[in-house]
């Protein structure tokens, strides 16, 4: 089936010959010829006329080039998940749902150069086909790969693929590598500088200075070790982010155990724990890491004269862990960025107390893996509260009730 249409075209009927045949038969009867002979002559005559009739002609009609209905265009492009436009020369004849969402429903019927309104896109539209990367088409940071494919001399398709997320991920990886390199270089430079001084026979370093240098090298080495451990921990957490934890853990009991352990080293009264039984489904090692990181941050940046409070309560089907300090607090401008890697509100102070800038980033990724919520509230001069919310585990008793 090729869609071509056929019409039967016949030859004109031989009425004049039939009249002559009938007339001849009538004359024969009039002059007294045998009627059977006259009828036989008529039948033979009409038969010869039928046999000599030419075969009918078959006319084939080929559809006009480019005769595609608007409905056919819509049905052609609508199933695509990416934005697709059907162009009639330079006019947008049809646009699928994804294209209407990205560019607006008003684009159908517009000139494509007006709808896309971007130099790279306009340059592409001046060619019968090709590909272009268009930046800022639907937003300041958006990046689209636009491809034009010719169907015939009149119609063409425009396919648009959003590459913004890929570019953001690539940019994020680049920034992470740059930040990690900087963070690693700082303690290494300090370690190398002090070791070179101590190893130089002409330096004439006295015992007191040498001891101070050794302490600095040890401190920077431990900082470097902490940074490497946090980087490896963050990498493992990101690798497991799609694997849901399956272990049943009492978050209240875990927090109480860690709080008592930290309090024994931080000093009496520095950590106060108030917890209730709260069973959750999680990864014990990672939840342990969350609680330790939050308590460690509170001890570092909180008021040393005030205790750090750790609370676990059950609230509307959730286990709620809160770590509260009474330190200087955090300015509201910094709060949205606290879970970014290597973000510090006070870099000098953070490095002075041994912070790597990855603690809250690790906490955020662990909470996301557990499908929980992380919230940070702070008031200047009053302190900071970090809250983690996890869904309570469904026990067999709850399933039966």
WOCORTA-V593582 format. One record per pair of residues at least 12 apart in sequence whose C-alpha atoms are under 7 Angstrom apart, sorted by the first residue. I is the first residue (numbers start at 1). J is the second residue. If there is no record, write none. Layout:
I/J ; I/J
This chain:
4/60 ; 4/61 ; 4/62 ; 4/63 ; 5/60 ; 5/61 ; 5/62 ; 6/58 ; 6/59 ; 6/60 ; 6/61 ; 7/58 ; 7/59 ; 7/60 ; 8/56 ; 8/57 ; 8/58 ; 8/59 ; 9/56 ; 9/57 ; 9/58 ; 9/59 ; 10/56 ; 10/57 ; 11/54 ; 11/56 ; 18/46 ; 21/42 ; 21/45 ; 22/42 ; 25/38 ; 25/39 ; 25/42 ; 66/154 ; 73/86 ; 73/94 ; 74/94 ; 74/95 ; 74/96 ; 77/95 ; 77/96 ; 78/96 ; 78/97 ; 81/98 ; 82/98 ; 82/160 ; 82/161 ; 83/96 ; 83/98 ; 83/99 ; 83/159 ; 83/160 ; 84/96 ; 84/99 ; 84/157 ; 84/158 ; 84/159 ; 84/160 ; 85/99 ; 85/157 ; 85/158 ; 85/159 ; 86/156 ; 86/157 ; 86/158 ; 87/155 ; 87/156 ; 87/157 ; 88/154 ; 88/155 ; 88/156 ; 89/154 ; 89/155 ; 90/111 ; 90/112 ; 91/109 ; 91/110 ; 91/111 ; 91/112 ; 92/108 ; 92/109 ; 92/110 ; 92/111 ; 92/112 ; 93/108 ; 93/109 ; 94/108 ; 95/108 ; 102/138 ; 118/137 ; 120/132 ; 120/134 ; 121/134 ; 128/150 ; 129/148 ; 129/149 ; 129/150 ; 130/147 ; 130/148 ; 131/146 ; 131/147 ; 131/148 ; 132/145 ; 132/146 ; 132/147 ; 133/145 ; 133/146 ; 134/146 ; 142/164 ; 143/162 ; 143/163 ; 143/164 ; 144/160 ; 144/161 ; 144/162 ; 144/163 ; 144/164 ; 145/160 ; 145/161 ; 145/162 ; 145/163 ; 146/158 ; 146/159 ; 146/160 ; 146/161 ; 147/159 ; 147/160 ; 184/224 ; 187/220 ; 187/224 ; 191/217 ; 191/220 ; 194/213 ; 194/217 ; 198/210 ; 223/354 ; 227/356 ; 230/358 ; 234/362 ; 237/365 ; 237/366 ; 241/369 ; 242/369 ; 244/369 ; 244/370 ; 245/281 ; 245/282 ; 245/283 ; 245/370 ; 246/281 ; 246/282 ; 247/281 ; 247/282 ; 247/283 ; 248/279 ; 248/280 ; 248/281 ; 248/282 ; 249/279 ; 249/280 ; 249/281 ; 249/282 ; 249/284 ; 250/277 ; 250/278 ; 250/279 ; 250/280 ; 251/278 ; 251/279 ; 251/280 ; 252/275 ; 252/276 ; 252/277 ; 252/278 ; 252/312 ; 253/277 ; 255/291 ; 256/273 ; 256/275 ; 259/271 ; 259/273 ; 269/307 ; 270/307 ; 270/308 ; 271/307 ; 271/308 ; 271/309 ; 272/307 ; 272/308 ; 272/309 ; 272/310 ; 273/309 ; 273/310 ; 273/311 ; 274/310 ; 274/311 ; 274/312 ; 275/311 ; 275/312 ; 275/313 ; 276/312 ; 276/313 ; 278/314 ; 278/319 ; 278/392 ; 279/392 ; 279/393 ; 280/390 ; 280/391 ; 280/392 ; 280/393 ; 281/393 ; 282/370 ; 286/366 ; 290/363 ; 293/359 ; 294/323 ; 295/323 ; 298/325 ; 300/353 ; 301/327 ; 302/325 ; 302/326 ; 302/327 ; 302/328 ; 303/326 ; 303/327 ; 306/326 ; 308/324 ; 308/325 ; 309/323 ; 309/324 ; 309/325 ; 310/322 ; 310/323 ; 310/324 ; 311/323 ; 317/391 ; 317/392 ; 318/389 ; 318/390 ; 318/391 ; 318/392 ; 319/389 ; 319/390 ; 319/391 ; 319/392 ; 320/387 ; 320/388 ; 320/389 ; 320/390 ; 321/387 ; 321/388 ; 321/389 ; 322/385 ; 322/386 ; 322/387 ; 322/388 ; 323/385 ; 323/386 ; 323/387 ; 324/384 ; 324/385 ; 324/386 ; 325/383 ; 325/384 ; 325/385 ; 326/382 ; 326/383 ; 326/384 ; 327/381 ; 327/382 ; 327/383 ; 328/380 ; 328/381 ; 328/382 ; 328/383 ; 329/378 ; 329/379 ; 329/380 ; 329/381 ; 329/382 ; 329/383 ; 329/384 ; 330/378 ; 330/379 ; 330/380 ; 331/380 ; 338/360 ; 339/360 ; 339/361 ; 339/364 ; 340/361 ; 341/357 ; 341/358 ; 341/361 ; 342/356 ; 342/357 ; 342/358 ; 343/357 ; 344/357 ; 372/389 ; 372/390 ; 373/388 ; 373/389 ; 373/390 ; 374/387 ; 374/388 ; 374/389 ; 375/387 ; 375/388
